[in-house]
Amino acid sequence: MLGCSRVSTSSVPNTTGADRVWASANIFCARKPNALLCWEAAAGNPTSREPTLFDGVGTVAALQLRTGEGCAISDIGMGCFRIDGRQLVRGGSDVPRELVAFGPGRNTLCARGDDGVQCFSDKIENRKPYPMFERPRLIRGTLDGAGICAEYEQELRCYTADASGNLLPTLRVRGVRGVRGVRIQRDPAWIVVLDEGGLKFATPAAEAVAGRPLADDTEKSYPPRATVELESVKSVSDPKKLTADGSTVYVLDAEGVKAITLGSKGLEIALWPLAFRPEDFWQASGGAFFAAHQGELTMHGWKGGERYSKVVAGIKNPKDVAVGDLFTCIAHDRGVACLPNGT
């Protein structure tokens, strides 16, 4: 791509064939056929420890990372493992459909299966049913990792968690189906939802998004001030993906990547001036984003009040991106490669 500076990457060994990558703090895991490879980054080094291979785990469909531990759903069940060891602890023979980590440190994990939603905050052996969820059609974590939302018939019920991991009913959202992404912001209070009907938003009362103790029925848990009706964002057409980092929210639609902010006059949408429409995009650190186009990966953001665009070197056909505290790692045709955040 002409007119762009380039940023270099460092390859992670033994990651050929990886097609997904996850991150939490400085821990990374990559999915390979019938295996997971996990490693830790440190200042100046994207692989400060020799990557640990967990083989025989089946095809991993979902994975969540928290302090020193990973938990995954594969076609042979659900299990958790220590990043610095090879032992996999099974969490039963069922195969849940979705797995969400949320709350302080993303230490509370919930999985949705045929019998409803089960959660745990310590060991997977202590996974237990959470009846307040009943039987949702799906569960999604909020994009900032602070909460979890469960979808029912045309309704989304969202929870956050207190310092002990206890669920706090937060918002009840009307008019949704097939939710793909949820962003809830507290100050100022607003919610953006991407579902099969498009991009929608609402501005709830500030006290509603703070959450409240769980009551004995849904109506008490979600008083009228905590129930919102979404309205469509008409300036976004055929949206494909929603991302967020801090106060920065982006959506990829039929025109390209658009930045979303809440101003004094309501929701403000600005199309990012790219020379192409990305085939896919991912959030980057510092309010920037990555864009995939014709096999290349580029990074776009603001620096010193000026927009910048950079080509990420060494990447061929990017498949997934995971942002950690110090590094960002990218799965592509040649394996996994990482670059320092802030470059």
N, C-alpha and C positions, 0 to 999 in steps of 0.2 A: 504494500500500500504506500503510494507516494505521499510525501509531506508529513509523515509521522515518524517520531523517534521510536526507538526500540528498547525494550527492557528484556534482560536476559533471565533465564530460568535454570534451575538445577534439577537433574533427573533423580528420581527415587529408584534405587536398585530393585530388581526383581518384580517390577510392576507391569511388565508387558502383559497385555490382555485385560487390564483393568478398565472398567467402564463406568464405575461410580466411585465417588470419594466423599467422605464425611469428615467434619472437624468439630472439635470443642476445645477451647483454650489452645493448648499446644499439642493436642493429641489428634492424629489423623488415622483413618482407616480407608483402604481401597478394596473394592470388590473385584475378585478374579473368579473365573469359572470354578465353582465348588469350593471356594476358599476366601478368606479375608486376610489382608496384610495390614498390620497396624504398626505405627511408629510414633515417636515423640520428637518435637522440634525444640530447639533452644536458640538463644540469641546468636545470630550469625550462622546457624546450622539447621537446615530443614529436617535433617535426620540425625539427631544427636545420639540416638540409640539404634542398634541394629534392628531393622523391622522384624516383627514377630509374625510368623505365618500360622494361621488357624485353618487347617484343612479339614475336609470331611464335614463342613458345616452346611452343606447344601447350597442352593441358590438363594442368596440373601435378597429379600425383597424390601426390608426396612431395617435401619440401624439408628440407634441413638447413643451418644457418648456423654458420660458425666465423669466426675473426678476419678481418674484411674481405672474406669470400667466402661465396657461397651455392652449393649444389649441389642440383640438382633432377632428378626423374624425371618425364617427361611422356609423352604418347602418341607423340611423335616421337623419343624416346631420352633419354639422360642427358647433362647438361652442367653446367659450373660457370661462375661469373661473378664479377667484382669488383663490390662494392656501389657503388663510386664510378665505374664505367664501364659501357659498354653492350655490351662484347664477351662473347660466349658461347662457351666452349670446349667442344666436343663430346667425349664420352668413349666413342665407338664408336656403332654403329648399333643395338645391342641395346636392348631396353626392359626393365630390371630390374623386379622386382615390389615390392621393399622397399628402403629406404635408412635406415641407422642411423648416427648420429654418436655417438662415445663417447670416453672417456679424458680425459686432461688437456686442458682447453680444448675438448673435443669435437672434436679435430683429426683423429681417425682415423675414416674413413668406410668403410662396407661396404655393398655392394649384392648382393642375391640375385636371380639370374636362372636361366635354363634350365640353365646349365652349372655351377651352384653359386654360391659366394660369392667376390666379388672386393673387395679393399680397397686403400686408399691413404691416406697421411698427408701427402703434399705435393701434387703436381700430379695432376689426373685422368688425364693422359696416362700416368702411372705406375701406373695401376690394374692389379692382378695377382691371379691366383687364390690363395686361401688354402686349400690342400688339407685342413688340419685340420678344416674345417667339413664336408667331404664334401658331401652334398646334403640339407640340411635342408628341412623342409616350410615353415618360415618363420623369420625372424629378428626379434627385438625388442630395443630398447634398454631398459636399466633406467631407472626413472623419475627417478633422480638424474643420469643421463647418464654414470655412471662405467663402465658395462659393457654387454656385448652378450650375448644369449642366443639359441641356435639350437635349434629344436624338431625332434625326430625322433619315431619311433613310441613314444609314451607316455614320452618323456624330454626333458628340457631341459638343455643344457650351456651354462653361463654363464662368460664371461671378463671380466676387467677388463684394464687396461693399465698398464704402468709409465710413467715419465716420458718414455721414448723412443717410446712408442706400441706397444711389443711386447705381444702378447697373453699373459695369465697365466690359465691354467685356474683357476677359482674354485669353482664348485659344479656338481654333477651332480644333477638333480632328477628323481625318479621320479613317475609318475602324473599326467601332464599331457597335454592335447590342446586345440588351438585357443587358444593363449595370447594374451591381450589386454593384460595388464599385469604387470610384475614389479618388485618392490621388494626390494632386498637392503640390509640395514643391518649395519654392522660392530660397533657397540658400543651396546647389546648385540647379539649376532649373531642375526638372524632374517630370514626371507624370507617374503614374501607374494606369491602368484600368483593372478591372475584368469584363468580359462580357461573353456571352454564348459561345464564341469561345476560352476562356481561359484567361491567364494573359498576358497583353501587356504593353509596356512602350515606352517612348520617352524622349529625352533631348532637350527641346525647348530653344530658346534664353532667356537669363536672363531677358531682358527688356520685353519680351512677357508676362511673368507671373505676371507682376506688374499691368496689367489692364490699360484701357484707357477710356476716355469719350465715351459715346454711340453716334454713328453716325446715319445718316438717312437711312442707308441700311447695310445689313450684310457684304458686301464686304469691306466697309469702316471701320466697327467696328472690323473686323478681317483681318488686312493686312497680306501679305505673311509671315512675321516673326512670326505671332501669329497662323499660321496654321501648324499642325504637323501630320505626318503619324506615326501610332503606329507599332511597330514590336513585334512579339510574343516572350515570354520568354520560350525558349524550355526546360529549366531545371525544369520547373514546369508543372506537368501533372495532368489533371482533377482537377483543383482548385475549391474549394467549397466556400471559404470565405476569405475576405481581411479585415485587421484591421490596425489601425495606432494610435500612441500616440507620439507626438513630431516628432523626426526624426526616430523613430522605426516603421518599417512596417513588418507585418507578413502575411503569406498566409497559409491556410490549403489546402493541396493537397493529392494525392493518397499515398504519402509516409509519411506525417505527417505535422508538423508545420515548416515552413521555414522563416528565417529572411532575409529581403531584404534591401540592402544598395547600394548606388551609390559610387563606388570607382574611383580611377584614371584611371582604365582600363575598366570602364563600370559598369553594374549592377552585384552585387555580391549576390549570393544565398547560404545560409547555413542552412542545415537541423538541427533542434534542437534535441539533443540526448535524446529522450524519449524511454521508454521501451514498448510503446504502440502507436497505431495510434488513436488520439482523434476522438470521434464521432462528437464533436462540439468544438468550442473554442471562446473566447472573449478576447478583450483587457483588461488589468489591468492597474493600475496606475504605474508610474515610469518605463515605458518601459517593463513591465512584461506581461504575458498572463495567462488566465485560460484555462484549458483543461478538457473536460468531457469524462469519460470513465467508462463503466460498473456501472453507477449510482453514481460515485464519482466525485468530483471536486478537481482539483489540481491547484496550482499556480507555475509558473516557471519564473525565471528572473536571473538577475545578482546582486551580492552584494559583494563589496570589490574585484572585479576582478574574483569572483568565481560564477559559476552557482549554483542556488539553486532550490529545488523542495519541495513544502509543500502541505499537504492535508488540504483542507478547511473543518473543522469539522462541523457536524450538517447538512450537505447538502445531500439530497437524490434526485437523478435524476434532476440535474439542467436544467432549461428551458431558462433562460435569465439572463443577467448580466448588471448592469448600474453603471458607475463610476462617483462619485461626487467629490467635492473638498476634503472632509475629509473622506468620507466613500464610500465603494462599497457595493451594495445590490444585492442579488441573489434571483431570483424566483425559487422555487423547489417544490417538491411534498408536503411539509409540510407548505408552505407559502413563506414568504420573510424573509431572514436573512441577516445581514450586518456585515462587518468587517472594522476596521480602515485601511485607506490607509497607505502604508509603513510598514505593519506588515510582 
